[in-house]
């Protein structure tokens, strides 16, 4: 998949994973990797960007004697998911245009 396209899709996948339930980095990688290849080194810059934009917030919970950072979706994060879903028909049209050109 094209790097730029993948970048945008991964961001929305991360938001969707966090929208399902508050989560922490390793769990988000596991949840998202079922659908699109990602790693912790890819995830953490995305999380920082989403937090800086106000799409997610963080809080810490003690787990096995250590603090684990959890991510929580914010309204603007849900709005970003909605924007992606609303734009999907346009993406499908572009896909069909490309596919038809390939098979012409």
N, C-alpha and C positions, 0 to 999 in steps of 0.2 A: 504494500500500500504506500502511496506517496506520503512522504514525511510530513508535509504541511497538512494534508487531509487527515492523516492519522493523529496529529497533534490536537486538532480541534475535536475529533471524535473521542479521543482518550479523555479530554477534559470533561466532556459531557458524561462519559461513562463513569468517571470518578464522582461527579456530582450525583449521578443516579444511584451509585452504590451507597453514598452517604445519605441520600434521601430515604433509602430503605431503612437504614438504622445508623445511628452514630457509630463511627468505626475508627480504627487506628490503622497506621500505614501498612503493616504486613497483611492484615485482613483485607484491606482495600485492594492490594496487589492480587491476592488470591481471588477475590470476587470479580475483578475486572479482567484478569488473565483468562478466565473461561471464555471471554468473548473477543478480546483483542490483546495481543502480546504486549506486556508491559513489565517493568521491573521497579524495584525500589528506587534505583538511581533516576529513573524517568519520573516516578511518582512524586517525589518530594519537591522538586521545582514546581510542579503543577499545583501541589497543595499550597505552597507559598504564594504563588500567583493568585490562586482562587481566594486565599485568605486576605491578601492585600487588596483585592477587588471587592471584598465584603460578601463574597458568595458563600463562604463557610466561616465558622468560628472554631475555636479550640478550647478544650478544658482538659485537665489531667485527673487521672484516677490511679490510685495505688494498685499495683498488680504484682504479686510475688515480691513484695518489698521494694519495688521500683515504681516510679511514676510513668504511666503510659499516657501519651498524648492522644486524645480523641478529637475527631472532627465532626462538626454538626452543621447541617445545611441551613442556610439563611434564605429569606424570601427572595433575594436577588439571585441566589443559586437556583431556586425553583423556577424563577423567571427565565434564567438562561436555558434550563432544560426545555421549558415551554417554547422558547424561541427556536431552539433546534428542531423540536417536533413540528412546529409550524412551517419551517423551511424545508422539511423533508420532501414534500411533493415536488418542489423545485429541483432538488437534488435528483429525484427519480427521473424527471424530465431530461435533465442533463445526461444521466446515465443512459437513457434510451437513445438520445441523440448520438452519443458516442458509440453505443452498441450497433445502431443501425448503420453508422458510417463505416464501422469495422466489417460489417457483413454485407456491404453494398456490392 
